[in-house]
Amino acid sequence: MKVTVYGGTNNKIYTPKQIAECEKLGKFLGENKIEVLTGACRGFPYFVGKAAAKHGGRVVGYSPASNMNEHTEKYKFPTDGVTDLVFNTEQTETLSENFMKRSIDMVPFSETVIALGGSWGTYFELLLSFMYRRTIILVEQFEGAVKAFENTYEFFGKRDINPDIHFGPKIIKVKNIDEAIKEINNNLI
């Protein structure tokens, strides 16, 4: 099983409780040999990836950078939250396009997505995952893009004339990391 972790990467402050929750999820994923995909960046996905790698898991980070030097110098991204890096070899002139390309490349490779807060990038990744019909677990305790996506999903669900598209992906709303782990565990059995 492969799980992609999206989430907040631009927060100025990550609370000890948020970090501990991410580490709990990462530990579970690593110990259960569930491959983790991230954007190879900072923030919530980093904390999950670092814990997963520490507990024996494989963490594949999709970097917007074209090589290791660019990853660590230009983007200032860490490398200890991943076990493998996939670089974006089709660079564009804008950073935002490189980030979008990284996300587009990452989405097809996992069955399940877990969203932990986030902003525009996470929202974009959730939309991509929705269109690819991935199972999406929205962890409400992290809010941000999770809340915005929930609202958008409900809004279009009431108006969508093509319910086959709207109800194609499985959207699972959970209150916290413990409930997210339970949902993933149910898919392992």
C-alpha positions as CSV (number, residue, x, y, z in Angstrom):
1,M,0.0,0.0,0.0
2,K,1.1,3.6,-0.8
3,V,-0.1,6.7,1.0
4,T,0.6,10.3,-0.1
5,V,0.7,12.8,2.7
6,Y,-0.2,16.4,1.9
7,G,-0.3,19.3,4.3
8,G,0.9,22.5,5.8
9,T,4.4,23.5,4.9
10,N,4.4,27.2,5.3
11,N,3.3,27.5,8.9
12,K,5.5,29.8,11.0
13,I,4.9,27.7,14.0
14,Y,4.2,24.0,14.4
15,T,2.9,23.1,17.8
16,P,4.4,20.3,19.8
17,K,1.0,18.5,19.6
18,Q,0.8,18.8,15.8
19,I,4.4,17.5,15.5
20,A,3.6,14.6,17.9
21,E,0.4,13.7,15.9
22,C,2.4,13.7,12.6
23,E,5.1,11.5,14.2
24,K,2.4,9.1,15.5
25,L,1.1,8.8,11.9
26,G,4.6,8.4,10.5
27,K,5.5,5.7,13.1
28,F,2.4,3.7,12.2
29,L,3.1,4.0,8.4
30,G,6.7,3.0,8.8
31,E,6.1,0.1,11.2
32,N,3.4,-1.3,8.8
33,K,5.7,-0.9,5.8
34,I,3.2,1.4,4.0
35,E,5.2,3.4,1.5
36,V,4.8,7.2,2.0
37,L,4.9,9.8,-0.7
38,T,5.5,13.5,0.1
39,G,6.5,16.7,-1.6
40,A,10.0,16.4,-0.1
41,C,9.5,19.7,1.8
42,R,9.1,21.0,5.3
43,G,6.0,21.0,7.5
44,F,3.5,18.3,8.4
45,P,4.5,15.9,5.5
46,Y,8.1,16.2,6.6
47,F,7.3,15.3,10.2
48,V,5.3,12.3,9.0
49,G,8.1,11.2,6.6
50,K,10.9,11.6,9.1
51,A,9.0,9.4,11.6
52,A,8.1,6.8,8.9
53,A,11.7,6.5,7.8
54,K,12.9,6.3,11.4
55,H,10.6,3.3,11.9
56,G,11.7,1.4,8.9
57,G,9.4,2.8,6.2
58,R,10.2,3.9,2.7
59,V,9.4,7.6,2.1
60,V,9.6,8.8,-1.5
61,G,9.9,12.6,-1.8
62,Y,8.9,14.3,-5.0
63,S,11.0,17.5,-5.1
64,P,10.3,20.5,-7.2
65,A,14.1,20.8,-7.7
66,S,16.0,19.4,-10.6
67,N,18.9,17.9,-8.4
68,M,20.1,17.5,-4.8
69,N,22.0,20.8,-4.8
70,E,19.0,22.8,-5.9
71,H,16.8,20.8,-3.4
72,T,19.0,21.8,-0.4
73,E,20.3,25.2,-1.5
74,K,17.7,26.9,-3.7
75,Y,14.6,25.4,-1.9
76,K,16.2,24.9,1.5
77,F,14.4,21.6,1.8
78,P,15.6,18.9,4.3
79,T,16.6,15.4,3.2
80,D,16.1,13.5,6.5
81,G,12.3,13.2,5.9
82,V,12.7,10.9,2.9
83,T,14.5,7.8,2.0
84,D,14.4,8.4,-1.8
85,L,14.1,11.6,-3.8
86,V,12.5,12.0,-7.2
87,F,13.6,15.2,-8.9
88,N,11.7,17.4,-11.4
89,T,13.8,17.1,-14.6
90,E,11.3,19.3,-16.6
91,Q,12.1,22.6,-15.0
92,T,10.1,25.7,-15.9
93,E,10.8,29.4,-15.3
94,T,8.5,29.8,-12.3
95,L,8.7,28.2,-8.9
96,S,4.9,27.7,-8.8
97,E,5.0,25.7,-12.0
98,N,7.8,23.5,-10.6
99,F,5.7,22.9,-7.5
100,M,2.6,22.1,-9.6
101,K,4.7,19.7,-11.8
102,R,6.0,17.9,-8.7
103,S,2.4,17.4,-7.5
104,I,1.1,16.3,-10.8
105,D,3.9,13.7,-11.0
106,M,3.2,12.4,-7.5
107,V,-0.6,12.0,-7.5
108,P,-0.9,8.8,-9.7
109,F,1.3,6.7,-7.5
110,S,-0.7,6.1,-4.4
111,E,-4.1,4.7,-3.6
112,T,-4.8,6.9,-0.6
113,V,-4.1,10.5,0.3
114,I,-4.0,12.0,3.8
115,A,-4.5,15.7,4.1
116,L,-3.1,17.6,7.1
117,G,-4.0,21.2,6.8
118,G,-2.2,23.1,4.2
119,S,-2.9,26.1,1.9
120,W,-3.0,26.6,-1.9
121,G,-0.6,23.8,-2.8
122,T,-2.4,21.2,-0.7
123,Y,-5.8,22.4,-2.1
124,F,-4.4,21.9,-5.6
125,E,-3.1,18.4,-4.7
126,L,-6.5,17.5,-3.2
127,L,-8.2,18.6,-6.4
128,L,-5.8,16.5,-8.5
129,S,-6.4,13.5,-6.2
130,F,-10.1,14.0,-6.5
131,M,-9.9,13.9,-10.3
132,Y,-7.7,10.8,-10.2
133,R,-10.4,9.2,-7.9
134,R,-8.0,8.5,-5.0
135,T,-9.3,7.8,-1.6
136,I,-8.9,11.0,0.4
137,I,-8.7,11.2,4.1
138,L,-9.3,14.7,5.4
139,V,-8.0,15.1,9.0
140,E,-10.1,17.9,10.4
141,Q,-7.9,18.8,13.4
142,F,-5.4,20.3,10.9
143,E,-8.0,22.6,9.2
144,G,-6.5,24.9,6.4
145,A,-7.0,23.4,2.9
146,V,-8.8,20.4,4.5
147,K,-11.6,22.7,5.5
148,A,-11.7,24.5,2.2
149,F,-11.8,21.2,0.3
150,E,-14.6,19.9,2.5
151,N,-16.6,23.1,1.8
152,T,-16.0,22.9,-1.9
153,Y,-16.9,19.2,-2.0
154,E,-20.2,19.8,-0.1
155,F,-21.0,22.9,-2.3
156,F,-20.6,21.0,-5.6
157,G,-22.2,17.9,-4.2
158,K,-25.5,19.8,-3.8
159,R,-25.3,21.2,-7.3
160,D,-23.4,18.7,-9.5
161,I,-25.4,17.4,-12.4
162,N,-23.0,14.5,-12.9
163,P,-23.0,12.6,-9.6
164,D,-20.8,9.9,-11.1
165,I,-17.9,12.3,-11.1
166,H,-18.7,13.9,-7.8
167,F,-19.2,10.7,-5.9
168,G,-16.4,8.7,-7.7
169,P,-13.6,9.2,-5.2
170,K,-14.0,8.1,-1.6
171,I,-13.8,11.1,0.8
172,I,-13.3,10.1,4.4
173,K,-13.6,12.9,7.0
174,V,-11.9,12.1,10.3
175,K,-11.5,14.2,13.4
176,N,-7.9,13.4,14.2
177,I,-4.8,11.2,13.5
178,D,-6.1,8.3,15.5
179,E,-9.1,8.0,13.3
180,A,-7.0,8.4,10.2
181,I,-4.8,5.5,11.4
182,K,-7.9,3.4,12.0
183,E,-9.1,4.1,8.4
184,I,-5.8,3.1,6.9
185,N,-5.6,0.0,9.2
186,N,-9.1,-1.1,8.0
187,N,-7.7,-1.1,4.4
188,L,-4.8,-3.3,5.4
189,I,-7.0,-6.1,6.8
